[in-house]
Amino acid sequence: MEKNIKLPNQDPFEEYQREADPSKRERSYAWHTAIGLQAVDGLKTSDYLKETAVKNIEGEITLSEAQALIESYYKTERKREVPHTEEADKVSSRITGILAEKGFTFSVAQYLSTHYRLFEGIYKHAGTIRDYNITKKEWVLNGDTVTYGGATELRATLEYDILQEKEFDYSGLSITEVIRHLARFISRLWQIHVFGEGNTRTTAVFFIKYLQSLGFDVTNDIFAKNAWYFRNAMVRANYNNLQKGVHETTEFLELFLRNLLLGENNLLQNRTMHISGRLKQDSESVKQDSAEIKQDFDKLTSAGISVRSTNNILKLMDRFGLDKPFGRMDIARELEITKSPASEILNKLLSIGAIVPVIGAGKGKYRFNQDFFNY
């Protein structure tokens, strides 16, 4: 029976997360992760790439055949309809290939080779250490940049970090200590920024392979759905602005890794990492606010709200706080949904007493109920 291809705005890989056939699940994980990682550089893959991936997942074509189809697809100029889609498609198929491989060596050579394999024919500097200094404006830093590794010390720094990790002894550590160490290691490796472009995707693929070599099962959709969060978390792990009271922290990266490695359901929101956002950036405030988010999550789910709706409601709380009034159209705009599901969320909140009407703010305006959340 022929497989139905999902519409472009649907996730064609979601159903495979529940697939009984382990080979299909594994292939789906690799494609889903590879495609999701393009988001770290604001890239989107084509529908053709997704259709080709589904054919490979279903076993209709081999991975080599799928990669060949992607490469040949872009031999005609007319296929290049969206800027950078070619890069996203080709790199996605190459990431899939690397994730499907069983072999891996934790070394500088492997790290450089990973970049070369991903970007050969796309970047002239594929696999080459940059020889110039860089800065990058970061949204999460309100336009500021992380201080990246200096061009003259890049190889030495890379070799040092890899050697230190290779000699690190994990015995006797609790899983929390292991995750904290891994967060520090990968954030430091990323901060070197060895290459001119493609550092985050290379680091993510190298890290996934390393985690697998340590015995972790990372065949889930955390990277696929939270790639930009992963990048922003590494940014925050390498940024200090003491004048503004901002300190580097691996707190956000640890939440990501706990979801990835332990199957936890910590809320991963990019806006919580923004240096001018709701969360304070010193470690004690981060811990306090993270605890409040968990409290809000538990309160809503215990009131019968689904996990998916709860996550959406927490986004609204993060956006509007406890004082700012909002209505149906505000919900629709913030969550990028239509009026009907926005009304459903509003009705759910009203039914459990999580919001109260605001007089004088206009018809159909509400705010979150502090008494409900025990603030």
N, C-alpha and C positions, 0 to 999 in steps of 0.2 A: 504494500500500500504506500502510495507516494506521500512524503512528508509535507504537511502544510507549512509554508513559510509565513512567519508572523509579519504583521505590518511594521513599517519602518520605525514607528514610535514605541513599539513593544520590545521587550527583552526576549530575544529568540533563544536564550540559554537558560532561562529560569526553570523550565520544565525538566531540564537535564540534571538539576541539583537533586531531584528526587528519583532519578533514573535507577532502575534495578541493575542494569548492566554496568559493572564497574568501569569497563573500558570506555563507554560513552560518557560516564561521569568525569573520568580523567581527561578525556579530550575536551569536554565542555569547559572544565576548570581552566585548562591551559588557554583556550581561545578567549574565554570570558575575561581572564586576568590580563591577557595580552592587549585586548581591545580596551579594557578599562584603564590601563596604564597610560594610554595616549592622552587622557584628560590632564595629566600633570603639565603638559605643554599646550593645553587648550586645543588639542586636535581631535577630530572625529573621523571615524572610519566610514567607508561607503556601504550601501546596502549590498553591493556585490560581494564585498568581503564577508559580510555576515552570512549571506546565502551560501558562499563557498565553504565557510566554516561549518555550517550546519550539515552540508553534504559530507564533509570529513567526519564529523561527529557520528553521523548515521552510518558510516562505513561505506558510503557510495564511492568515495575516492580516498586515496592515501594522503597523508600529510604532505609528502613530496609533490604529489599531483596538485594539491591545493596551493602550495607555495608557487609552483610553476604557473598555475593559472593567474595568480595575483601578479606575478612578475610580468607576464605577457600582456595582461590587461592594460598596462600603462605604456605599452610600446607605441600606441597611437596618441597623438597630441589631443585629439578630441575627447579623450577620456578624462582629461585633467580639468574637470568642471569646477571643483572647489579647491581653493588654495590649501596645500599641505595634506590633502586627502591621500595622495599617492604615498607620502611618507608614512602616514598613519597606517595605511593598509599593509605596506611592505614590512614595516617594523613589527606590526602585530603578528604577521605570519612567521616572522623570524623569532620573535619571543616565544611563540607557540612551539616552534621547533626545539628551542633550547630547553624549555620547561618539560618537554616530552622526553628528553634524553636522560639516561640513567647516570652517565658519567659526570663527575665534577671534581675539580681540584681547587682547594682554597689557596689561591696564590695571586700575586701581582699579575703574572702572565694571564691567568684566567680572567681577571678583571678587565685588563686591556683588550683581551680577545673578545670578551662579551660585547664591548662597545664596537669593535670592528665588525663583528658578525651582524650586529643590529643595524649599523649605519653605512656599511660598504655600498658605494655607489650613490649614497644620499648626501653624506658630508665628505668633503675632500680630506678632512682631518680624522676620518674614522680610525679608531684605535690608537690615535696619536695624542700624547700629552701636550696640553696647550703651552705656548711659550709667551704668553701675555697675561696681564692681570685683568680681572673682570669685576664688575658690579652688576647687580640686578635689582630693580625696584620690585619690592614685594608688597602685594595687597595686604597681607596679614601684618606687615610692619608699617602700614600707612605710608608706603612709598619709600621706606628706607631699605637698606641692603644688608645682608649678612656679610661679614668679612671673610672672604674665601681665601684659600691657600695661595701663597705667593708663587709666582711662576718659576722662580729659580729653585724652589725647594719641593716642588710637587712630587717628583719620583721618590725622593728621600722620605718625605712625609708618608706617602702611600706605603712604601716598603716597611716603615716603622709601625704603622697602624696594623698592617696585615700580620707582621711578625708578633706584635704584642698579643693580638687576638689568638693567633695560632698557639702561643705558649700559655694562654690563660687556662686555669684549672677550674672547671665548673663543679667539681666534686664537693659535696657538703653544702651547696647553696640551695636555698628554698626556691620555688618556682618564681616567686616575686623578685628575689634577688637576681635570678637568671634573666628575667625579662628586663629588669632595670639595667643590667650590664649590656644586654643586647641592644637596648635603646641607645645607650651611650656609644657603643661601638659603631652602629650603623649611622648615627647622626654625625659622628666625627669623620667617618669614611666619606659621607656625602658632602660634608663641609669643605673637604679638600677641593672638590670640584675639578677633578683632573682634566676634564675635556672642555672644549669650547661650548659644545651643546650636547644634549642627550645624557647628562649626568644622572638625573633622577631615574629614568627608565633603566639605565645600565645598573645603577645601584640596587634598584628594586629586584631586578632579575637575578643578580648576583646574590642578593640577600635571601631570596626565596630558595635558591639552590643550596645556599649554606645552611639555612634552617632545616632543609630536608636531610642534609648530610649529618645534622645533629640529632636526627630522629624525630623531628616534628612533622606532623601531618598538616600541611597548609593548603589542602585541596578544598578551599571554600571560596566564597565570593567577596571576602573582605577587601582585598586589593582591587578587585574589579569595581566595587561600588564606592570605595573611599580612597582612590588614588590621590586626589588633590588634597585630602585631609592628611595623608601620609607625607606629602611634600611639605605642607604647611607646618606639620608637627616637627619635621626636621629643621625647618627654618627657625621655629621658636626654640628649639634645643640648642641653637647656635647664635642667639642674639641677646646682647646686653645693651641697655641704655640706662645706666644708673641714675642719670639726671632726672629721668622720667619714672624711675622706680620699676623698670622692666628688667627682669633677670632671665637668663637662659634656663630652660626647664625641659626635662624629658617627660613630664607628667602626661602630656597629650599623646606622645609617641607610645608610652606605656599602656595607655587605654587602648590604642590601636592594636598593639601586640597582644594584649589580654584577649581581645575579641578574636584575633587571628589564631592564636595558639591554644587558648583555653575555651573558646566557644562562648565567652561572655557576651553580654549585650549592652556594653557601655555606649552611651549616646555619643556619637562622633559628629560634631558640628563645627564647620570651619569658622563660623562667626565667634565661637567661644574663644578662639585663639587670637583674634584681632586685638592688638595692643590697646585699642581705644574702646573695646567692647565691654560686655556685661561682666565678664570674669576679670578679677584683679589678677595681676601677673606675678605677685610674690607667691612663693610656694604654699604658705599657710592659707592664703586667701583662695588659691586654686583648690586646695583640699576642701575648704569649707563650702565653696560654691559647687564643687563636684558632688559633695554630700547632699546639698540642697536639690540638685538636679535628680539624684537618685530618689530622694524623698518625694519629689513631685511625680516622678515616674511611678513609684509604688502606689502613691495616693490615687492616681488616675486609673491604673490597671486594676486596683482593688475595687474601684467603683464600676467595673465592668467595661472599661474602654479597652479596645484592642491595642496591641503593641504598636501596630502601624499608625493608628489614629493618635495614640499617646505621643509618638515621636513627632507627629505633625503639630500637636498641641504644644509640645515643648519648644518647637521652633517659633510658634506664635508668642509664647511667653518670653522667649529670648528677644524677640523683635519688639513687642509692645510693653514688656515689663508688667508691673502690677497696677500702674496708674493710667497709662495711655489708652484712650478709648478706641475701639475698632468695631467694624461691622462685617457683613457678609462679603462685600467687595474687597475689603482689606485682606480678609482671609484668602479669597480667591487669588488676589494679586501676589501675596506673600508666598503662598504654596504652589503657585502656578497651576491652579485647577479651575474648573468651571464653577458656575454659580450653584449648581445642584449639590455637588459634594461639599462645597463651602457651607451651604445651608445645613447639611447633615451634621457637620462638625459643630456648628453653632447650636443646633438643637441638642446634640449630645452634651455639650458644655452646660446648657441651660438645665437639662434634665437632672444633672447630678449636682447642680448648685455651684459649679466651678466659675461661673461668670455672673455678674449682676448688671442690670441696666444702668446707664449713665444719663442722668437728667441734664438737659441743656446742651448736649453734644450733638444733637440731631437724632432723627428717627432711626431706630434699629442699631444703636451704639451701645457697646458693653465694655466692661473691664474685668480683669480677673479678680476673683473674690479672695481677698487675703485670708479671711476666716476659714475658707475651704482648705487652703494650703497651709494653715496654721502659722502664718507669718505675723 
